[in-house]
Amino acid sequence: MKSKFLRWFRRSREVESKNCGGSCACAAAKLPEVDKPINRRSALKRLAFGFGAAATSAGCGEIVKHKFGEKAGLSWEEFFKKNYRVMSRSERKATIKRLERLADLRRGEKVNISDAEPLPGVLFGYAFNISKCQGYMDCVDACVKENNQDRESNIQYITMFEQKKGESGFHSANGRFFHEVPVEGNYYFGAQCYHCENPPCVDVCPVGATWKEQDGIVVIDYDWCIGCRYCEAACPYWARRFNWSTPEVPAAEYNPNQHYLGNRSRSKGVMEKCTFCVQRTRAGKQPACVEACPTGARVFGNLLDPNSEIRWILANKKVFRMKEDLGTEPKFWYYMD
Amino acid sequence: MKKRHLLLLIGMSALLLINHNTQAAHISQVPVEGLEVDQPFFVETRSDKLTIQDCATCHNKPTGRSLPIESADRRAHWDIILEHADPSQMMCKTCHGQIVSKVPTMMSGDIVGFDHTYRLCGQCHFRELKDWSKGAHGKRLLGWSGPRIIRSCTGCHNPHSPRWAKRWPKTKTTIPSRNKGDAPYEE
């Protein structure tokens, strides 16, 4: 029965692709070869194309319906894609192509999504100078803009804390200050995802939607995340954010330079967090917070390069990490002059 | 290693180099000088960003006082407020030479260009100079990889009053705390 149906389906697809003339959706979305062995997943995908084509076949010339069909087909394909980690290179390219097209169809945004892989011989690390930070929060602003965070709920990946000199830790720091800075007798420090070498958030994820990359960045596959928020509870640094609404950004401030694991558009109900600006750092640039900091309190670099600035800081400065006793091994050090 | 892999590697490294070169093109830089460094690095230039630099910009007549005083913004030396250490220790001639000149001058009388003021500042701030040359102080420009281009002292600090100004934060923290009993947002 099953094989009969599949045979019918293949034949019907062939007929359809012959009948359809030129510029409609089924021509744009190239179908997989019919000789390939068919499994449940690809059968469902083809069914989706069938629906998409059905929607367009009524009026192939009308652009609106044409777009609707294409959008429906692409969305369906997206729904059945794999976890980014197990995708082959061609599958990654294909999903990126779909996402770029969908961004254009849905919101009219021309985006450029990268699938840059970890650079060989690179392990990213971060150092934060608590003697230099003045609490200006330029970093927070730059982060929101770079990562296309929702402006309505104003999700921020970086939290700035104000702390009395002589005290340390989160428990007594004020993360909600809003007054002229710096205040005499206080120091300031920023907290964000520390990209732990031993990340508890990754351990608890029930679906494998978050993992640590080769270059040490802890990333999230937004399309695989089910929004259970276990990771948010597991993170001892409170670095993960749950988005309650679809991130919406004014067109003028929208950042089209994106990475699949970074600042691309994501749906509501998934986890987000600092990715060390993976879209920038894998291209050799600095994270947006580092670039925006007017005081030079933020240092970013390669921990495996013995000549890097961060290695000099770790070897020569007084450094500490937050909650070291937990054994999470953050790759984010605080240091002082 | 196969020949193909080797070729690929060479190609990739060439691409990386090209990438860095195009990045470096955005910022005018000069190699650091007068310091003993293991790794050569660059400083962002400053001399090309100065608007009033030569005496002749204001003092444009060969003899006598010719400065038009009526426009206040042209009174370049009068608007300088010196808030740099104790006034009994720091005065114009500390950095501008015994016979006060336009260019930064070392204690020894050597003239340093506007691009290399770190040498001048480092006479007192030797710890900062060391941190700066190694990367613990100061601001690196462009990328974390590629040539190391850093901002010179005067790129961030006003040498006449180097302390950072007080101002309002650029944005406001919106993440609610999960600790009970936390103070509400300061308004």
Interface residues (C-beta under 8 A of the other chain):
Chain A: A127 N129 K132 Q134 G135 Y136 M137 D138 V140 D141 V144 S153 N154 I155 Q156 T159 M160 H171 N174 G175 R176 F177 F178 H179 E180 V181 P182 W238 R241 T281 A283 G284 K285 Q286 V290 C293 P294 T295 G296 V299 F300 G301 N302 N307 S308 E309 I310 W312 I313 N316 K317 Y335 D337
Chain B: L16 N19 H20 Q23 D38 Q39 R127 E128 D131 K134 G135 A136 H137 G138 K139 R140 L142 G143 W144 S145 G146 R148 R151 C156 W164 K166 R167 W168 P169 K170 T171 K172 T173 T174 I175 S177 R178 N179 D182 A183 P184 Y185 E186 E187
